[in-house]
C-alpha cells in the first residue's frame, strides 16, 4: 500500500505529514486512533509524532466500525503549532519528538481528538473512559 504524504504551509515553512488509521481497544469498545507524523526539515530532521484518539461517540454500533475521523489540515496545523510551542525543533538532526499523553494531554485540547499513548504500548488512560469524558454535557432542559 502506498503512503500518501501531504503538505502544509505554516508561517512560510513547508511541513510534510501523513496520517495512518489504526485502532485501540478500550474497556467498553474499540476506538479509532490516527498516528500522525510530521516533518519540517525533510527526512533527516526531527520528526513529530502524535497518536490521536478520536472522540467520536454515541452510536449503537462499534466505534471501530463507524468512526470516520481523520485529521484535517486545520487539525495538523493545531498539532504542529502546539508541538513548536512545546519543544519540537524540526531542524534538529534525526530522532522523533513525541507528543505523549502522559506529558501533553492535560494541555493539548482539540475538539475531535485526544492524545493517547496506547499505540506505543505504554499504557495511558482507558480510551473508552477518556472518550466518554470528552463528550459535551447534555443540555439542561
BAMI-283819 format. One line per 3 residues: number of its first residue (from 1); their letters; for each residue x negated, y negated, z negated of C-alpha. Coordinates in steps of 0.25 Angstrom, whole numbers. Example, Ala and Ser with C-alpha at 12.3 -4.5 7.8 and 13.67 -1.06 7.14 Angstrom:
1	as	-49 18 -31 ~ -55 4 -29
END
This chain:
1	xxx	0 0 0 ~ -5 -14 4 ~ -7 -24 -7
4	xxx	-1 -38 -3 ~ -9 -50 -8 ~ -2 -63 -9
7	xxx	-8 -77 -10 ~ -4 -89 -19 ~ -10 -103 -20
10	xxx	-11 -110 -33 ~ -18 -123 -34 ~ -25 -121 -21
13	xxx	-30 -108 -25 ~ -26 -95 -18 ~ -22 -83 -26
16	xxx	-20 -69 -21 ~ -11 -60 -28 ~ -4 -46 -27
19	xxx	7 -40 -36 ~ 9 -25 -38 ~ 22 -20 -42
22	xxx	21 -10 -54 ~ 30 -5 -65 ~ 28 -3 -80
25	xxx	36 5 -90 ~ 43 -1 -102 ~ 51 4 -113
28	xxx	64 3 -106 ~ 61 2 -91 ~ 50 1 -81
31	xxx	47 -13 -77 ~ 41 -19 -64 ~ 27 -25 -66
34	xxx	19 -32 -56 ~ 3 -32 -56 ~ -1 -46 -51
37	xxx	-15 -48 -46 ~ -20 -62 -42 ~ -34 -66 -36
40	xxx	-38 -81 -35 ~ -52 -79 -30 ~ -52 -67 -21
43	xxx	-54 -53 -25 ~ -67 -56 -33 ~ -61 -66 -42
46	xxx	-54 -62 -55 ~ -40 -56 -52 ~ -28 -60 -60
49	xxx	-19 -48 -65 ~ -5 -49 -71 ~ 5 -38 -73
52	xxx	19 -44 -72 ~ 30 -37 -79 ~ 44 -40 -72
55	xxx	54 -46 -81 ~ 66 -41 -73 ~ 76 -34 -81
58	xxx	91 -31 -83 ~ 95 -21 -72 ~ 101 -8 -75
61	xxx	90 -1 -66 ~ 76 1 -70 ~ 67 -12 -69
64	xxx	57 -4 -61 ~ 68 0 -50 ~ 74 -14 -49
67	xxx	64 -25 -53 ~ 59 -32 -41 ~ 50 -42 -48
70	xxx	38 -47 -40 ~ 29 -59 -43 ~ 32 -71 -34
73	xxx	21 -81 -31 ~ 26 -90 -42 ~ 24 -78 -52
76	xxx	10 -76 -47 ~ 7 -91 -48 ~ 12 -91 -62
79	xxx	3 -79 -66 ~ -9 -86 -59 ~ -6 -99 -66
82	xxx	-5 -92 -79 ~ -18 -84 -77 ~ -26 -96 -73
85	xxx	-22 -104 -85 ~ -26 -92 -94 ~ -39 -88 -89
88	xxx	-39 -81 -75 ~ -51 -86 -67 ~ -49 -81 -53
91	xxx	-63 -86 -49 ~ -69 -77 -59 ~ -76 -65 -52
94	xxx	-69 -51 -54 ~ -60 -46 -65 ~ -45 -47 -68
97	xxx	-38 -57 -77 ~ -26 -50 -82 ~ -14 -57 -88
100	xxx	-12 -47 -99 ~ 2 -46 -106 ~ -5 -46 -120
103	xxx	-12 -59 -117 ~ -4 -67 -108 ~ 11 -62 -109
106	xxx	14 -71 -120 ~ 10 -84 -112 ~ 14 -79 -98
109	xxx	28 -81 -95 ~ 35 -79 -81 ~ 50 -76 -79
112	xxx	49 -63 -71 ~ 36 -57 -76 ~ 29 -54 -89
115	xxx	14 -49 -90 ~ 12 -35 -94 ~ 0 -26 -98
118	xxx	8 -13 -95 ~ 2 -11 -81 ~ -12 -11 -87
121	xxx	-8 -1 -97 ~ -11 -10 -109 ~ 2 -9 -116
124	xxx	9 -22 -117 ~ 23 -25 -120 ~ 34 -16 -117
127	xxx	39 -20 -103 ~ 54 -17 -106 ~ 53 -25 -119
130	xxx	46 -37 -112 ~ 55 -38 -100 ~ 67 -37 -109
133	xxx	62 -49 -118 ~ 59 -57 -106 ~ 73 -57 -101
136	xxx	81 -70 -104 ~ 90 -71 -115 ~ 105 -69 -112
139	xxx	113 -82 -111 ~ 121 -85 -123 ~ 136 -84 -119
END
